[in-house]
Amino acid sequence: MHIRCERRVFIAFVAVWQIKRFDQGMLIWDEQEWEWQMKVSRFEVYLVNLDPTRGKEIRKTGPCLIISPDEMNDYFSTVIVAPMTTVIRNYPTRVTCMFQGKEGQVVLDRLRTIDKSRLVKKLGKIEPPIQNAILGILQQMFAK
């Protein structure tokens, strides 16, 4: 059973003494996990806390693009994200785009699976032509 609720600021009583705050987005009650899960969609951009990291992974809280399919996003507590950067590099695995008035790139060579609890705030969604370019590069990356 799913109970859908949409609020700008929402307080959910997860257990008797536990309170969780969600800044925005849609929440879905997961009866198996007994918790509220944030509803996220493919190609939405979120501010994500990427710490802690290891090695050359991107460290910081920064914008990331959700690239996992909505079928996965609806049922798992994790999502696949691609970080976004304003540092432009001429790599075949990066897609240049404009987001919130800034030119940057979606870094498809640094994909990560993260828990939805790392999602800090929804920032927006990227345009359909950029979405298609990202899907094309992902197909090339994972093709035989």
C-alpha positions as CSV (number, residue, x, y, z in Angstrom):
1,M,0.0,0.0,0.0
2,H,1.3,3.5,-0.9
3,I,0.1,6.7,0.7
4,R,1.1,9.7,-1.4
5,C,1.5,13.1,0.2
6,E,3.0,16.3,-1.3
7,R,4.3,19.2,0.9
8,R,6.9,21.9,0.8
9,V,7.9,21.1,4.4
10,F,6.7,17.8,5.8
11,I,7.1,16.2,9.1
12,A,6.6,12.5,9.2
13,F,6.3,10.4,12.3
14,V,8.2,7.3,11.3
15,A,8.1,5.6,14.8
16,V,6.9,6.8,18.1
17,W,9.9,8.9,18.9
18,Q,11.5,9.4,15.5
19,I,10.7,12.4,13.4
20,K,12.0,13.0,9.9
21,R,11.9,16.3,8.0
22,F,11.7,16.5,4.2
23,D,12.2,19.9,2.6
24,Q,10.3,19.2,-0.6
25,G,9.3,16.5,-3.0
26,M,6.7,13.8,-2.8
27,L,6.8,11.2,0.0
28,I,5.7,7.6,-0.3
29,W,5.0,5.4,2.7
30,D,7.0,2.1,2.3
31,E,5.1,-0.4,4.3
32,Q,7.9,-3.1,4.1
33,E,10.5,-0.6,5.4
34,W,8.1,1.3,7.7
35,E,9.4,4.6,6.6
36,W,8.6,7.5,4.3
37,Q,10.6,7.6,1.0
38,M,11.1,10.7,-1.2
39,K,9.6,10.4,-4.7
40,V,12.2,11.3,-7.2
41,S,12.1,11.2,-11.0
42,R,14.7,10.6,-13.7
43,F,16.4,13.8,-15.0
44,E,15.6,15.8,-11.9
45,V,18.5,17.7,-10.4
46,Y,19.1,17.5,-6.6
47,L,21.6,19.0,-4.3
48,V,23.4,15.9,-2.9
49,N,25.7,15.4,0.0
50,L,28.5,13.2,-1.6
51,D,30.6,12.9,1.6
52,P,32.2,10.6,2.7
53,T,34.2,9.6,-0.4
54,R,37.3,7.6,-1.2
55,G,40.1,8.2,-3.7
56,K,39.3,10.5,-6.6
57,E,35.5,10.5,-6.1
58,I,33.9,13.9,-6.2
59,R,33.7,15.3,-2.7
60,K,31.2,18.0,-1.5
61,T,27.6,18.8,-1.5
62,G,26.7,19.6,-5.1
63,P,24.2,19.2,-7.9
64,C,23.6,15.7,-9.2
65,L,21.3,14.4,-12.0
66,I,19.1,11.4,-11.2
67,I,19.7,8.9,-14.1
68,S,18.1,5.8,-12.6
69,P,14.8,4.8,-14.3
70,D,11.6,5.8,-12.5
71,E,10.7,2.1,-12.0
72,M,13.8,1.8,-9.8
73,N,13.3,5.2,-8.1
74,D,9.8,4.2,-7.0
75,Y,10.8,0.9,-5.3
76,F,14.4,1.2,-4.0
77,S,15.8,3.5,-1.3
78,T,18.7,4.2,-3.6
79,V,19.1,6.2,-6.8
80,I,21.8,6.3,-9.5
81,V,23.2,9.9,-9.9
82,A,25.7,11.7,-12.2
83,P,27.4,14.7,-10.6
84,M,27.2,18.1,-12.4
85,T,30.1,20.4,-12.6
86,T,30.9,23.9,-14.0
87,V,34.5,22.7,-14.9
88,I,34.3,22.0,-18.7
89,R,36.4,19.1,-20.0
90,N,36.3,17.8,-23.5
91,Y,35.6,14.2,-22.6
92,P,33.2,11.9,-24.6
93,T,31.4,10.9,-21.4
94,R,30.4,14.4,-20.4
95,V,27.3,16.3,-21.6
96,T,27.4,20.1,-21.7
97,C,24.2,21.8,-20.6
98,M,22.8,25.1,-19.1
99,F,21.2,24.7,-15.7
100,Q,20.0,27.6,-13.6
101,G,21.8,30.1,-15.9
102,K,25.2,28.4,-15.6
103,E,27.0,26.4,-18.2
104,G,28.3,23.1,-16.9
105,Q,28.5,19.4,-17.6
106,V,26.8,16.2,-16.5
107,V,29.7,13.9,-15.5
108,L,28.7,10.5,-16.7
109,D,32.1,9.0,-16.0
110,R,31.5,9.4,-12.2
111,L,28.2,7.6,-11.7
112,R,27.3,6.7,-8.2
113,T,24.5,4.9,-6.4
114,I,23.4,6.8,-3.3
115,D,20.8,6.4,-0.6
116,K,17.9,8.9,-1.0
117,S,18.8,10.3,2.5
118,R,21.8,12.0,0.7
119,L,19.3,14.1,-1.3
120,V,19.3,17.6,0.3
121,K,17.0,19.6,-2.0
122,K,15.4,19.5,-5.4
123,L,16.9,22.1,-7.8
124,G,14.9,21.5,-11.0
125,K,14.9,19.3,-14.1
126,I,17.0,19.3,-17.3
127,E,15.6,19.9,-20.8
128,P,14.5,17.1,-23.1
129,P,17.3,17.6,-25.7
130,I,19.9,17.2,-22.9
131,Q,18.0,14.1,-21.6
132,N,18.3,12.5,-25.1
133,A,22.0,13.3,-25.3
134,I,22.6,11.7,-21.9
135,L,20.6,8.5,-22.8
136,G,22.7,8.2,-26.1
137,I,26.0,8.4,-24.2
138,L,24.8,6.0,-21.6
139,Q,23.9,3.5,-24.3
140,Q,27.3,3.9,-25.9
141,M,29.0,3.5,-22.5
142,F,27.2,0.2,-21.7
143,A,26.9,-1.3,-25.1
144,K,28.8,-4.4,-26.2
